[in-house]
Amino acid sequence: MAITDLIPWGRGREMTTRRGEDYNPIFTLHREMNRLFDDVFRGFDVAPFGSRFFEGPMNWPSIEVSATDKDVKVTAELPGLDENDVQVELTGGVLSIKGEKKTETEDKDRRFSERYYGRFERHIPVDDVHPEKVSAAFKNGVLTVTMPKLPQAESKVKRIAINAK
């Protein structure tokens, strides 16, 4: 198998030339413009409106936020990193997870990669947590930050009744 067999090339290159009853020149133009933009952005290793453009490194690392009556937990998946590569800060009601994932190989040896390397930074807004009691643990590439809620945070919850019509 050649390396080019692994690369997702996107749309086919054939141009529709049929002129049957379902032929629409606007759709043909639309399809060809999409192909043109795909070809241009492929050179930059970014799909113009595809998943890698919006969901790629901007949302890395993947996080999960859960809240109970007593605390808020933020879990971040950071494979290939250790606790020395990550910095966690709580400032002004915003939890920041920062760090850098360094490349493991030389660029000259790499032919194709979907892995992410470089600096990352995620900001998670949190309200009514006790800043002095925040703790963080790192195990098997998973960072877990536990933030106990302040006592007044529990009293701010207001239950709203749902009326059936």
C-alpha positions in Angstrom: 0.0 0.0 0.0 1.4 3.4 -1.0 1.4 6.3 1.4 -1.0 8.2 -0.9 -3.6 5.5 -0.3 -3.8 6.8 3.3 -4.4 10.4 2.5 -8.1 11.4 2.3 -8.3 13.3 -1.1 -11.9 14.4 -0.8 -14.2 14.7 -3.7 -13.6 13.0 -7.0 -12.3 14.9 -10.0 -14.8 13.9 -12.5 -17.0 16.7 -13.9 -20.7 16.1 -14.4 -21.5 16.6 -18.1 -24.9 14.9 -18.3 -27.8 17.0 -19.5 -30.7 14.9 -18.3 -33.9 16.2 -16.6 -32.1 16.3 -13.2 -29.2 18.4 -14.5 -28.8 21.7 -12.7 -26.0 24.1 -13.8 -26.0 25.8 -10.4 -25.3 22.5 -8.5 -22.6 21.7 -11.0 -21.0 25.1 -10.5 -21.3 24.6 -6.7 -19.7 21.2 -6.8 -16.8 22.5 -9.0 -16.2 25.5 -6.7 -16.1 23.1 -3.7 -13.5 21.0 -5.5 -11.5 24.1 -6.4 -11.4 25.2 -2.7 -10.5 21.7 -1.5 -7.6 21.7 -3.9 -6.3 25.1 -2.8 -6.6 24.4 0.9 -5.1 20.9 0.6 -1.8 22.6 -0.1 -2.0 24.2 3.4 -3.0 20.9 5.1 -6.3 22.5 6.1 -9.8 21.7 4.8 -11.6 25.1 4.3 -14.9 24.2 6.1 -14.2 20.7 7.2 -13.7 19.1 10.6 -9.9 19.7 10.8 -10.3 23.4 10.4 -12.8 23.9 13.2 -12.3 20.9 15.4 -8.5 20.4 15.1 -5.9 21.9 17.4 -8.2 24.7 18.6 -10.2 22.3 20.7 -7.2 20.2 21.9 -7.0 18.8 24.5 -10.5 17.2 24.8 -12.1 18.1 28.1 -15.0 17.0 30.2 -16.7 19.2 32.8 -18.9 17.7 35.5 -20.5 19.3 38.5 -22.1 18.0 41.7 -23.5 19.8 44.7 -20.1 19.9 46.3 -17.5 20.3 43.5 -16.7 20.9 39.8 -14.4 18.5 38.0 -12.6 19.2 34.8 -10.9 16.2 33.1 -8.5 16.7 30.1 -7.1 14.0 27.9 -3.4 14.7 27.4 -1.8 11.6 25.8 1.9 11.6 25.5 2.5 14.3 28.1 3.5 14.2 31.7 2.7 16.6 34.6 5.8 18.7 33.9 4.5 19.6 30.4 1.2 21.0 31.7 0.4 24.2 33.7 -2.9 24.7 35.5 -4.1 28.1 36.7 -7.3 29.5 38.2 -7.6 33.3 37.8 -10.7 35.5 37.9 -13.2 32.6 37.6 -11.4 31.0 34.7 -9.5 27.7 34.8 -6.6 27.7 32.3 -4.9 24.5 31.1 -1.7 25.3 29.2 1.2 23.3 27.9 3.2 22.1 24.9 3.5 18.7 23.2 6.8 18.3 21.6 7.3 16.3 18.4 8.9 12.9 18.7 10.4 12.6 15.2 12.2 14.9 12.7 10.1 16.6 10.1 12.2 15.2 7.3 11.2 11.6 8.3 7.5 12.5 8.4 5.4 11.9 5.3 1.9 12.3 6.7 0.6 13.0 10.2 -2.8 13.7 11.8 -1.2 14.1 15.3 -1.1 17.4 17.0 2.2 19.0 18.2 2.8 22.4 19.7 1.5 24.7 22.3 -2.1 24.4 23.6 -4.3 26.4 25.9 -7.9 25.9 27.1 -9.9 28.2 29.2 -12.9 27.0 31.2 -15.1 29.5 33.0 -16.0 28.4 36.6 -18.1 30.2 39.1 -18.3 30.0 42.9 -15.4 27.7 43.6 -13.0 27.8 46.5 -9.6 28.9 44.9 -7.4 27.7 47.8 -8.8 24.2 47.8 -8.4 23.4 44.1 -6.4 20.2 43.5 -5.1 18.6 40.3 -4.0 15.0 39.6 -2.3 13.6 36.5 -2.4 9.8 35.8 -1.9 7.9 32.5 -2.2 11.0 30.4 -5.4 12.3 32.0 -5.5 15.5 34.0 -8.2 15.8 36.6 -8.8 19.2 38.3 -11.2 19.2 41.3 -12.6 22.5 42.5 -14.8 22.5 45.6 -17.8 24.8 45.5 -18.2 27.7 48.0 -21.1 27.3 50.5 -23.1 30.2 49.0 -22.9 28.5 45.5 -25.2 25.7 46.8 -27.8 28.2 47.9 -27.9 30.0 44.5 -29.6 27.1 42.9 -33.3 27.7 42.2 -35.5 24.8 41.1 -38.0 25.8 38.5 -41.2 23.8 38.2 -42.4 22.7 34.8 -46.1 23.0 34.2 -47.9 20.6 31.8 -50.3 22.2 29.4 
